[in-house]
């Protein structure tokens, strides 16, 4: 029942970390939550394709990587 709340909290933290890593993009709180949640989906999918583990701390790392990729794509599109 609290899974959605944890998704929002962890998504916010992941999005905030990705926002710190990618220069030139400031997405705000809502943008960080969205980037973190979508980054988790993307990261889990990418790690699965590469055969990397998705246990322990790896889901968090996968989410950060996915969110960074999303913000890099967003920055590239937004500059045009």
PyMOL Python script that loads the backbone (N, CA, C, O; Angstrom):
from pymol import cmd

cmd.read_pdbstr("""\
ATOM      1  N   UNK A   1       0.816  -1.195   0.000  1.00  0.00           N
ATOM      2  CA  UNK A   1       0.000   0.000   0.000  1.00  0.00           C
ATOM      3  C   UNK A   1       0.861   1.261   0.000  1.00  0.00           C
ATOM      4  O   UNK A   1       0.483   2.271  -0.594  1.00  0.00           O
ATOM      5  N   UNK A   2       1.988   1.208   0.647  1.00  0.00           N
ATOM      6  CA  UNK A   2       2.865   2.372   0.681  1.00  0.00           C
ATOM      7  C   UNK A   2       3.903   2.349  -0.428  1.00  0.00           C
ATOM      8  O   UNK A   2       4.814   3.178  -0.440  1.00  0.00           O
ATOM      9  N   UNK A   3       3.777   1.405  -1.365  1.00  0.00           N
ATOM     10  CA  UNK A   3       4.733   1.319  -2.456  1.00  0.00           C
ATOM     11  C   UNK A   3       4.771   2.609  -3.277  1.00  0.00           C
ATOM     12  O   UNK A   3       5.843   3.055  -3.685  1.00  0.00           O
ATOM     13  N   UNK A   4       3.617   3.200  -3.516  1.00  0.00           N
ATOM     14  CA  UNK A   4       3.578   4.422  -4.306  1.00  0.00           C
ATOM     15  C   UNK A   4       4.287   5.566  -3.584  1.00  0.00           C
ATOM     16  O   UNK A   4       4.937   6.397  -4.217  1.00  0.00           O
ATOM     17  N   UNK A   5       4.159   5.604  -2.263  1.00  0.00           N
ATOM     18  CA  UNK A   5       4.833   6.648  -1.491  1.00  0.00           C
ATOM     19  C   UNK A   5       6.346   6.479  -1.548  1.00  0.00           C
ATOM     20  O   UNK A   5       7.082   7.451  -1.716  1.00  0.00           O
ATOM     21  N   UNK A   6       6.806   5.231  -1.405  1.00  0.00           N
ATOM     22  CA  UNK A   6       8.240   4.965  -1.505  1.00  0.00           C
ATOM     23  C   UNK A   6       8.753   5.293  -2.905  1.00  0.00           C
ATOM     24  O   UNK A   6       9.859   5.813  -3.053  1.00  0.00           O
ATOM     25  N   UNK A   7       7.954   4.993  -3.937  1.00  0.00           N
ATOM     26  CA  UNK A   7       8.346   5.312  -5.305  1.00  0.00           C
ATOM     27  C   UNK A   7       8.527   6.815  -5.478  1.00  0.00           C
ATOM     28  O   UNK A   7       9.467   7.256  -6.140  1.00  0.00           O
ATOM     29  N   UNK A   8       7.640   7.594  -4.892  1.00  0.00           N
ATOM     30  CA  UNK A   8       7.744   9.053  -4.984  1.00  0.00           C
ATOM     31  C   UNK A   8       8.975   9.557  -4.223  1.00  0.00           C
ATOM     32  O   UNK A   8       9.718  10.401  -4.725  1.00  0.00           O
ATOM     33  N   UNK A   9       9.185   9.041  -3.021  1.00  0.00           N
ATOM     34  CA  UNK A   9      10.326   9.489  -2.208  1.00  0.00           C
ATOM     35  C   UNK A   9      11.645   9.115  -2.869  1.00  0.00           C
ATOM     36  O   UNK A   9      12.519   9.963  -3.049  1.00  0.00           O
ATOM     37  N   UNK A  10      11.786   7.846  -3.228  1.00  0.00           N
ATOM     38  CA  UNK A  10      13.030   7.390  -3.855  1.00  0.00           C
ATOM     39  C   UNK A  10      13.201   8.057  -5.224  1.00  0.00           C
ATOM     40  O   UNK A  10      14.311   8.433  -5.599  1.00  0.00           O
ATOM     41  N   UNK A  11      12.104   8.201  -5.965  1.00  0.00           N
ATOM     42  CA  UNK A  11      12.166   8.893  -7.254  1.00  0.00           C
ATOM     43  C   UNK A  11      12.649  10.320  -7.108  1.00  0.00           C
ATOM     44  O   UNK A  11      13.423  10.805  -7.933  1.00  0.00           O
ATOM     45  N   UNK A  12      12.197  10.995  -6.062  1.00  0.00           N
ATOM     46  CA  UNK A  12      12.653  12.357  -5.808  1.00  0.00           C
ATOM     47  C   UNK A  12      14.136  12.430  -5.503  1.00  0.00           C
ATOM     48  O   UNK A  12      14.835  13.313  -5.999  1.00  0.00           O
ATOM     49  N   UNK A  13      14.612  11.510  -4.692  1.00  0.00           N
ATOM     50  CA  UNK A  13      16.044  11.473  -4.349  1.00  0.00           C
ATOM     51  C   UNK A  13      16.876  11.161  -5.584  1.00  0.00           C
ATOM     52  O   UNK A  13      17.891  11.810  -5.834  1.00  0.00           O
ATOM     53  N   UNK A  14      16.445  10.164  -6.359  1.00  0.00           N
ATOM     54  CA  UNK A  14      17.169   9.778  -7.572  1.00  0.00           C
ATOM     55  C   UNK A  14      17.173  10.933  -8.576  1.00  0.00           C
ATOM     56  O   UNK A  14      18.213  11.250  -9.152  1.00  0.00           O
ATOM     57  N   UNK A  15      16.022  11.556  -8.785  1.00  0.00           N
ATOM     58  CA  UNK A  15      15.944  12.689  -9.703  1.00  0.00           C
ATOM     59  C   UNK A  15      16.789  13.862  -9.247  1.00  0.00           C
ATOM     60  O   UNK A  15      17.414  14.539 -10.064  1.00  0.00           O
ATOM     61  N   UNK A  16      16.809  14.104  -7.948  1.00  0.00           N
ATOM     62  CA  UNK A  16      17.640  15.190  -7.405  1.00  0.00           C
ATOM     63  C   UNK A  16      19.118  14.910  -7.662  1.00  0.00           C
ATOM     64  O   UNK A  16      19.856  15.807  -8.067  1.00  0.00           O
ATOM     65  N   UNK A  17      19.561  13.657  -7.426  1.00  0.00           N
ATOM     66  CA  UNK A  17      20.958  13.295  -7.684  1.00  0.00           C
ATOM     67  C   UNK A  17      21.294  13.453  -9.158  1.00  0.00           C
ATOM     68  O   UNK A  17      22.349  13.984  -9.505  1.00  0.00           O
ATOM     69  N   UNK A  18      20.400  12.994 -10.024  1.00  0.00           N
ATOM     70  CA  UNK A  18      20.640  13.130 -11.463  1.00  0.00           C
ATOM     71  C   UNK A  18      20.688  14.601 -11.856  1.00  0.00           C
ATOM     72  O   UNK A  18      21.489  14.987 -12.708  1.00  0.00           O
ATOM     73  N   UNK A  19      19.847  15.421 -11.252  1.00  0.00           N
ATOM     74  CA  UNK A  19      19.827  16.853 -11.528  1.00  0.00           C
ATOM     75  C   UNK A  19      21.144  17.503 -11.125  1.00  0.00           C
ATOM     76  O   UNK A  19      21.593  18.447 -11.774  1.00  0.00           O
ATOM     77  N   UNK A  20      21.765  17.008 -10.064  1.00  0.00           N
ATOM     78  CA  UNK A  20      23.067  17.525  -9.642  1.00  0.00           C
ATOM     79  C   UNK A  20      24.174  17.144 -10.619  1.00  0.00           C
ATOM     80  O   UNK A  20      25.120  17.905 -10.823  1.00  0.00           O
ATOM     81  N   UNK A  21      24.053  15.967 -11.218  1.00  0.00           N
ATOM     82  CA  UNK A  21      25.096  15.446 -12.104  1.00  0.00           C
ATOM     83  C   UNK A  21      25.038  16.083 -13.490  1.00  0.00           C
ATOM     84  O   UNK A  21      26.081  16.353 -14.086  1.00  0.00           O
ATOM     85  N   UNK A  22      23.843  16.325 -14.005  1.00  0.00           N
ATOM     86  CA  UNK A  22      23.682  16.849 -15.368  1.00  0.00           C
ATOM     87  C   UNK A  22      23.649  18.373 -15.316  1.00  0.00           C
ATOM     88  O   UNK A  22      22.691  18.956 -14.807  1.00  0.00           O
ATOM     89  N   UNK A  23      24.694  19.024 -15.841  1.00  0.00           N
ATOM     90  CA  UNK A  23      24.714  20.485 -15.811  1.00  0.00           C
ATOM     91  C   UNK A  23      23.742  21.081 -16.827  1.00  0.00           C
ATOM     92  O   UNK A  23      23.477  20.486 -17.872  1.00  0.00           O
ATOM     93  N   UNK A  24      23.221  22.247 -16.511  1.00  0.00           N
ATOM     94  CA  UNK A  24      22.361  22.962 -17.442  1.00  0.00           C
ATOM     95  C   UNK A  24      20.903  22.556 -17.404  1.00  0.00           C
ATOM     96  O   UNK A  24      20.112  23.023 -18.223  1.00  0.00           O
ATOM     97  N   UNK A  25      20.528  21.686 -16.461  1.00  0.00           N
ATOM     98  CA  UNK A  25      19.136  21.249 -16.342  1.00  0.00           C
ATOM     99  C   UNK A  25      18.720  21.419 -14.889  1.00  0.00           C
ATOM    100  O   UNK A  25      19.350  20.864 -13.989  1.00  0.00           O
ATOM    101  N   UNK A  26      17.680  22.172 -14.666  1.00  0.00           N
ATOM    102  CA  UNK A  26      17.096  22.302 -13.329  1.00  0.00           C
ATOM    103  C   UNK A  26      15.624  21.966 -13.463  1.00  0.00           C
ATOM    104  O   UNK A  26      14.852  22.749 -14.017  1.00  0.00           O
ATOM    105  N   UNK A  27      15.231  20.803 -12.957  1.00  0.00           N
ATOM    106  CA  UNK A  27      13.878  20.308 -13.200  1.00  0.00           C
ATOM    107  C   UNK A  27      12.907  20.588 -12.060  1.00  0.00           C
ATOM    108  O   UNK A  27      11.704  20.410 -12.246  1.00  0.00           O
ATOM    109  N   UNK A  28      13.363  21.008 -10.914  1.00  0.00           N
ATOM    110  CA  UNK A  28      12.479  21.258  -9.786  1.00  0.00           C
ATOM    111  C   UNK A  28      12.067  19.963  -9.095  1.00  0.00           C
ATOM    112  O   UNK A  28      12.505  18.878  -9.479  1.00  0.00           O
ATOM    113  N   UNK A  29      11.230  20.086  -8.081  1.00  0.00           N
ATOM    114  CA  UNK A  29      10.851  18.922  -7.271  1.00  0.00           C
ATOM    115  C   UNK A  29      10.008  17.936  -8.074  1.00  0.00           C
ATOM    116  O   UNK A  29      10.309  16.742  -8.095  1.00  0.00           O
ATOM    117  N   UNK A  30       8.969  18.414  -8.727  1.00  0.00           N
ATOM    118  CA  UNK A  30       8.102  17.523  -9.499  1.00  0.00           C
ATOM    119  C   UNK A  30       8.873  16.873 -10.648  1.00  0.00           C
ATOM    120  O   UNK A  30       8.715  15.680 -10.910  1.00  0.00           O
ATOM    121  N   UNK A  31       9.697  17.648 -11.323  1.00  0.00           N
ATOM    122  CA  UNK A  31      10.520  17.106 -12.411  1.00  0.00           C
ATOM    123  C   UNK A  31      11.501  16.067 -11.918  1.00  0.00           C
ATOM    124  O   UNK A  31      11.759  15.077 -12.603  1.00  0.00           O
ATOM    125  N   UNK A  32      12.059  16.286 -10.718  1.00  0.00           N
ATOM    126  CA  UNK A  32      12.991  15.315 -10.143  1.00  0.00           C
ATOM    127  C   UNK A  32      12.283  14.009  -9.816  1.00  0.00           C
ATOM    128  O   UNK A  32      12.827  12.929 -10.048  1.00  0.00           O
ATOM    129  N   UNK A  33      11.071  14.105  -9.277  1.00  0.00           N
ATOM    130  CA  UNK A  33      10.305  12.895  -8.957  1.00  0.00           C
ATOM    131  C   UNK A  33       9.985  12.128 -10.236  1.00  0.00           C
ATOM    132  O   UNK A  33      10.151  10.910 -10.290  1.00  0.00           O
ATOM    133  N   UNK A  34       9.531  12.833 -11.256  1.00  0.00           N
ATOM    134  CA  UNK A  34       9.198  12.182 -12.523  1.00  0.00           C
ATOM    135  C   UNK A  34      10.446  11.575 -13.162  1.00  0.00           C
ATOM    136  O   UNK A  34      10.417  10.435 -13.624  1.00  0.00           O
ATOM    137  N   UNK A  35      11.546  12.341 -13.189  1.00  0.00           N
ATOM    138  CA  UNK A  35      12.790  11.824 -13.768  1.00  0.00           C
ATOM    139  C   UNK A  35      13.292  10.610 -12.987  1.00  0.00           C
ATOM    140  O   UNK A  35      13.804   9.661 -13.580  1.00  0.00           O
ATOM    141  N   UNK A  36      13.149  10.636 -11.674  1.00  0.00           N
ATOM    142  CA  UNK A  36      13.601   9.511 -10.853  1.00  0.00           C
ATOM    143  C   UNK A  36      12.777   8.258 -11.086  1.00  0.00           C
ATOM    144  O   UNK A  36      13.332   7.165 -11.200  1.00  0.00           O
ATOM    145  N   UNK A  37      11.463   8.402 -11.159  1.00  0.00           N
ATOM    146  CA  UNK A  37      10.600   7.234 -11.373  1.00  0.00           C
ATOM    147  C   UNK A  37      10.813   6.669 -12.777  1.00  0.00           C
ATOM    148  O   UNK A  37      10.987   5.461 -12.939  1.00  0.00           O
ATOM    149  N   UNK A  38      10.801   7.539 -13.792  1.00  0.00           N
ATOM    150  CA  UNK A  38      11.038   7.068 -15.159  1.00  0.00           C
ATOM    151  C   UNK A  38      12.466   6.548 -15.325  1.00  0.00           C
ATOM    152  O   UNK A  38      12.706   5.599 -16.072  1.00  0.00           O
ATOM    153  N   UNK A  39      13.411   7.177 -14.625  1.00  0.00           N
ATOM    154  CA  UNK A  39      14.797   6.701 -14.662  1.00  0.00           C
ATOM    155  C   UNK A  39      14.936   5.311 -14.063  1.00  0.00           C
ATOM    156  O   UNK A  39      15.751   4.509 -14.520  1.00  0.00           O
ATOM    157  N   UNK A  40      14.138   5.028 -13.040  1.00  0.00           N
ATOM    158  CA  UNK A  40      14.147   3.683 -12.458  1.00  0.00           C
ATOM    159  C   UNK A  40      13.668   2.638 -13.443  1.00  0.00           C
ATOM    160  O   UNK A  40      14.230   1.546 -13.526  1.00  0.00           O
ATOM    161  N   UNK A  41      12.625   2.975 -14.192  1.00  0.00           N
ATOM    162  CA  UNK A  41      12.108   2.046 -15.212  1.00  0.00           C
ATOM    163  C   UNK A  41      13.153   1.851 -16.311  1.00  0.00           C
ATOM    164  O   UNK A  41      13.447   0.720 -16.699  1.00  0.00           O
ATOM    165  N   UNK A  42      13.710   2.952 -16.808  1.00  0.00           N
ATOM    166  CA  UNK A  42      14.714   2.877 -17.865  1.00  0.00           C
ATOM    167  C   UNK A  42      15.968   2.144 -17.392  1.00  0.00           C
ATOM    168  O   UNK A  42      16.495   1.288 -18.103  1.00  0.00           O
ATOM    169  N   UNK A  43      16.443   2.478 -16.195  1.00  0.00           N
ATOM    170  CA  UNK A  43      17.646   1.847 -15.664  1.00  0.00           C
ATOM    171  C   UNK A  43      17.476   0.353 -15.450  1.00  0.00           C
ATOM    172  O   UNK A  43      18.378  -0.427 -15.757  1.00  0.00           O
ATOM    173  N   UNK A  44      16.333  -0.047 -14.927  1.00  0.00           N
ATOM    174  CA  UNK A  44      16.075  -1.474 -14.716  1.00  0.00           C
ATOM    175  C   UNK A  44      16.058  -2.206 -16.053  1.00  0.00           C
ATOM    176  O   UNK A  44      16.598  -3.307 -16.167  1.00  0.00           O
ATOM    177  N   UNK A  45      15.442  -1.600 -17.062  1.00  0.00           N
ATOM    178  CA  UNK A  45      15.400  -2.208 -18.384  1.00  0.00           C
ATOM    179  C   UNK A  45      16.807  -2.325 -18.981  1.00  0.00           C
ATOM    180  O   UNK A  45      17.171  -3.373 -19.514  1.00  0.00           O
ATOM    181  N   UNK A  46      17.604  -1.239 -18.891  1.00  0.00           N
ATOM    182  CA  UNK A  46      18.967  -1.258 -19.431  1.00  0.00           C
ATOM    183  C   UNK A  46      19.849  -2.266 -18.700  1.00  0.00           C
ATOM    184  O   UNK A  46      20.598  -3.009 -19.335  1.00  0.00           O
ATOM    185  N   UNK A  47      19.767  -2.296 -17.379  1.00  0.00           N
ATOM    186  CA  UNK A  47      20.574  -3.246 -16.612  1.00  0.00           C
ATOM    187  C   UNK A  47      20.176  -4.672 -16.957  1.00  0.00           C
ATOM    188  O   UNK A  47      21.031  -5.556 -17.020  1.00  0.00           O
ATOM    189  N   UNK A  48      18.883  -4.908 -17.183  1.00  0.00           N
ATOM    190  CA  UNK A  48      18.416  -6.235 -17.578  1.00  0.00           C
ATOM    191  C   UNK A  48      18.983  -6.636 -18.929  1.00  0.00           C
ATOM    192  O   UNK A  48      19.388  -7.783 -19.121  1.00  0.00           O
ATOM    193  N   UNK A  49      19.015  -5.683 -19.875  1.00  0.00           N
ATOM    194  CA  UNK A  49      19.590  -5.964 -21.201  1.00  0.00           C
ATOM    195  C   UNK A  49      21.065  -6.310 -21.115  1.00  0.00           C
ATOM    196  O   UNK A  49      21.553  -7.178 -21.838  1.00  0.00           O
ATOM    197  N   UNK A  50      21.772  -5.626 -20.226  1.00  0.00           N
ATOM    198  CA  UNK A  50      23.211  -5.843 -20.080  1.00  0.00           C
ATOM    199  C   UNK A  50      23.543  -7.028 -19.182  1.00  0.00           C
ATOM    200  O   UNK A  50      24.710  -7.396 -19.049  1.00  0.00           O
ATOM    201  N   UNK A  51      22.538  -7.621 -18.572  1.00  0.00           N
ATOM    202  CA  UNK A  51      22.765  -8.763 -17.695  1.00  0.00           C
ATOM    203  C   UNK A  51      23.360  -8.393 -16.346  1.00  0.00           C
ATOM    204  O   UNK A  51      23.941  -9.239 -15.666  1.00  0.00           O
ATOM    205  N   UNK A  52      23.218  -7.135 -15.958  1.00  0.00           N
ATOM    206  CA  UNK A  52      23.738  -6.686 -14.665  1.00  0.00           C
ATOM    207  C   UNK A  52      22.738  -7.023 -13.565  1.00  0.00           C
ATOM    208  O   UNK A  52      21.539  -7.122 -13.823  1.00  0.00           O
ATOM    209  N   UNK A  53      23.222  -7.196 -12.348  1.00  0.00           N
ATOM    210  CA  UNK A  53      22.310  -7.569 -11.256  1.00  0.00           C
ATOM    211  C   UNK A  53      21.340  -6.449 -10.907  1.00  0.00           C
ATOM    212  O   UNK A  53      21.660  -5.268 -11.036  1.00  0.00           O
ATOM    213  N   UNK A  54      20.163  -6.835 -10.468  1.00  0.00           N
ATOM    214  CA  UNK A  54      19.165  -5.856 -10.034  1.00  0.00           C
ATOM    215  C   UNK A  54      18.699  -6.259  -8.633  1.00  0.00           C
ATOM    216  O   UNK A  54      17.504  -6.379  -8.365  1.00  0.00           O
ATOM    217  N   UNK A  55      19.671  -6.463  -7.758  1.00  0.00           N
ATOM    218  CA  UNK A  55      19.391  -6.787  -6.360  1.00  0.00           C
ATOM    219  C   UNK A  55      20.258  -5.901  -5.473  1.00  0.00           C
ATOM    220  O   UNK A  55      21.218  -5.289  -5.942  1.00  0.00           O
ATOM    221  N   UNK A  56      19.922  -5.838  -4.222  1.00  0.00           N
ATOM    222  CA  UNK A  56      20.696  -5.031  -3.275  1.00  0.00           C
ATOM    223  C   UNK A  56      20.584  -3.554  -3.589  1.00  0.00           C
ATOM    224  O   UNK A  56      19.480  -3.015  -3.676  1.00  0.00           O
ATOM    225  N   UNK A  57      21.720  -2.896  -3.759  1.00  0.00           N
ATOM    226  CA  UNK A  57      21.756  -1.462  -4.031  1.00  0.00           C
ATOM    227  C   UNK A  57      21.668  -1.172  -5.534  1.00  0.00           C
ATOM    228  O   UNK A  57      21.510  -0.016  -5.926  1.00  0.00           O
ATOM    229  N   UNK A  58      21.764  -2.184  -6.361  1.00  0.00           N
ATOM    230  CA  UNK A  58      21.776  -1.995  -7.804  1.00  0.00           C
ATOM    231  C   UNK A  58      20.527  -1.341  -8.373  1.00  0.00           C
ATOM    232  O   UNK A  58      20.654  -0.566  -9.321  1.00  0.00           O
ATOM    233  N   UNK A  59      19.326  -1.600  -7.858  1.00  0.00           N
ATOM    234  CA  UNK A  59      18.156  -0.878  -8.401  1.00  0.00           C
ATOM    235  C   UNK A  59      18.281   0.639  -8.239  1.00  0.00           C
ATOM    236  O   UNK A  59      17.864   1.398  -9.113  1.00  0.00           O
ATOM    237  N   UNK A  60      18.853   1.070  -7.126  1.00  0.00           N
ATOM    238  CA  UNK A  60      19.049   2.504  -6.901  1.00  0.00           C
ATOM    239  C   UNK A  60      20.053   3.056  -7.911  1.00  0.00           C
ATOM    240  O   UNK A  60      19.834   4.118  -8.494  1.00  0.00           O
ATOM    241  N   UNK A  61      21.157   2.330  -8.116  1.00  0.00           N
ATOM    242  CA  UNK A  61      22.170   2.752  -9.083  1.00  0.00           C
ATOM    243  C   UNK A  61      21.582   2.774 -10.487  1.00  0.00           C
ATOM    244  O   UNK A  61      21.829   3.705 -11.254  1.00  0.00           O
ATOM    245  N   UNK A  62      20.804   1.750 -10.823  1.00  0.00           N
ATOM    246  CA  UNK A  62      20.155   1.696 -12.135  1.00  0.00           C
ATOM    247  C   UNK A  62      19.217   2.883 -12.316  1.00  0.00           C
ATOM    248  O   UNK A  62      19.159   3.463 -13.400  1.00  0.00           O
ATOM    249  N   UNK A  63      18.488   3.247 -11.279  1.00  0.00           N
ATOM    250  CA  UNK A  63      17.564   4.381 -11.354  1.00  0.00           C
ATOM    251  C   UNK A  63      18.323   5.685 -11.571  1.00  0.00           C
ATOM    252  O   UNK A  63      17.892   6.522 -12.364  1.00  0.00           O
ATOM    253  N   UNK A  64      19.440   5.869 -10.882  1.00  0.00           N
ATOM    254  CA  UNK A  64      20.238   7.086 -11.055  1.00  0.00           C
ATOM    255  C   UNK A  64      20.781   7.156 -12.482  1.00  0.00           C
ATOM    256  O   UNK A  64      20.722   8.208 -13.119  1.00  0.00           O
ATOM    257  N   UNK A  65      21.307   6.042 -12.982  1.00  0.00           N
ATOM    258  CA  UNK A  65      21.827   6.001 -14.351  1.00  0.00           C
ATOM    259  C   UNK A  65      20.713   6.318 -15.349  1.00  0.00           C
ATOM    260  O   UNK A  65      20.906   7.110 -16.271  1.00  0.00           O
ATOM    261  N   UNK A  66      19.554   5.700 -15.160  1.00  0.00           N
ATOM    262  CA  UNK A  66      18.426   5.950 -16.046  1.00  0.00           C
ATOM    263  C   UNK A  66      17.971   7.398 -16.005  1.00  0.00           C
ATOM    264  O   UNK A  66      17.668   7.979 -17.047  1.00  0.00           O
ATOM    265  N   UNK A  67      17.918   7.990 -14.817  1.00  0.00           N
ATOM    266  CA  UNK A  67      17.507   9.391 -14.678  1.00  0.00           C
ATOM    267  C   UNK A  67      18.528  10.327 -15.323  1.00  0.00           C
ATOM    268  O   UNK A  67      18.149  11.329 -15.930  1.00  0.00           O
ATOM    269  N   UNK A  68      19.804  10.014 -15.200  1.00  0.00           N
ATOM    270  CA  UNK A  68      20.839  10.828 -15.843  1.00  0.00           C
ATOM    271  C   UNK A  68      20.665  10.781 -17.355  1.00  0.00           C
ATOM    272  O   UNK A  68      20.758  11.807 -18.029  1.00  0.00           O
ATOM    273  N   UNK A  69      20.413   9.585 -17.888  1.00  0.00           N
ATOM    274  CA  UNK A  69      20.198   9.452 -19.328  1.00  0.00           C
ATOM    275  C   UNK A  69      18.982  10.279 -19.762  1.00  0.00           C
ATOM    276  O   UNK A  69      19.034  10.992 -20.765  1.00  0.00           O
ATOM    277  N   UNK A  70      17.894  10.178 -19.002  1.00  0.00           N
ATOM    278  CA  UNK A  70      16.690  10.949 -19.331  1.00  0.00           C
ATOM    279  C   UNK A  70      16.961  12.452 -19.317  1.00  0.00           C
ATOM    280  O   UNK A  70      16.504  13.173 -20.203  1.00  0.00           O
ATOM    281  N   UNK A  71      17.699  12.925 -18.318  1.00  0.00           N
ATOM    282  CA  UNK A  71      17.978  14.361 -18.241  1.00  0.00           C
ATOM    283  C   UNK A  71      18.925  14.812 -19.352  1.00  0.00           C
ATOM    284  O   UNK A  71      18.812  15.938 -19.836  1.00  0.00           O
ATOM    285  N   UNK A  72      19.849  13.955 -19.761  1.00  0.00           N
ATOM    286  CA  UNK A  72      20.718  14.284 -20.883  1.00  0.00           C
ATOM    287  C   UNK A  72      19.919  14.405 -22.178  1.00  0.00           C
ATOM    288  O   UNK A  72      20.154  15.311 -22.977  1.00  0.00           O
ATOM    289  N   UNK A  73      18.981  13.494 -22.378  1.00  0.00           N
ATOM    290  CA  UNK A  73      18.108  13.559 -23.553  1.00  0.00           C
ATOM    291  C   UNK A  73      17.244  14.816 -23.480  1.00  0.00           C
ATOM    292  O   UNK A  73      17.085  15.520 -24.478  1.00  0.00           O
ATOM    293  N   UNK A  74      16.691  15.097 -22.311  1.00  0.00           N
ATOM    294  CA  UNK A  74      15.867  16.298 -22.125  1.00  0.00           C
ATOM    295  C   UNK A  74      16.666  17.562 -22.432  1.00  0.00           C
ATOM    296  O   UNK A  74      16.170  18.471 -23.097  1.00  0.00           O
ATOM    297  N   UNK A  75      17.907  17.615 -21.942  1.00  0.00           N
ATOM    298  CA  UNK A  75      18.755  18.787 -22.190  1.00  0.00           C
ATOM    299  C   UNK A  75      19.037  18.948 -23.674  1.00  0.00           C
ATOM    300  O   UNK A  75      19.018  20.066 -24.189  1.00  0.00           O
ATOM    301  N   UNK A  76      19.297  17.848 -24.367  1.00  0.00           N
ATOM    302  CA  UNK A  76      19.580  17.913 -25.801  1.00  0.00           C
ATOM    303  C   UNK A  76      18.362  18.395 -26.587  1.00  0.00           C
ATOM    304  O   UNK A  76      18.498  19.166 -27.537  1.00  0.00           O
ATOM    305  N   UNK A  77      17.184  17.947 -26.193  1.00  0.00           N
ATOM    306  CA  UNK A  77      15.956  18.346 -26.893  1.00  0.00           C
ATOM    307  C   UNK A  77      15.593  19.783 -26.556  1.00  0.00           C
ATOM    308  O   UNK A  77      15.184  20.543 -27.435  1.00  0.00           O
ATOM    309  N   UNK A  78      15.738  20.162 -25.292  1.00  0.00           N
ATOM    310  CA  UNK A  78      15.338  21.501 -24.849  1.00  0.00           C
ATOM    311  C   UNK A  78      16.217  22.597 -25.438  1.00  0.00           C
ATOM    312  O   UNK A  78      15.753  23.729 -25.575  1.00  0.00           O
ATOM    313  N   UNK A  79      17.453  22.311 -25.786  1.00  0.00           N
ATOM    314  CA  UNK A  79      18.358  23.330 -26.337  1.00  0.00           C
ATOM    315  C   UNK A  79      18.072  23.635 -27.790  1.00  0.00           C
ATOM    316  O   UNK A  79      18.557  24.637 -28.313  1.00  0.00           O
ATOM    317  N   UNK A  80      17.298  22.796 -28.454  1.00  0.00           N
ATOM    318  CA  UNK A  80      17.024  23.024 -29.882  1.00  0.00           C
ATOM    319  C   UNK A  80      15.956  24.053 -30.076  1.00  0.00           C
ATOM    320  O   UNK A  80      15.601  24.367 -31.212  1.00  0.00           O
TER     321      UNK A  80
END
""", "prot")
cmd.dss("prot")
cmd.show_as("cartoon", "prot")
cmd.util.cbc("prot")
cmd.orient("prot")
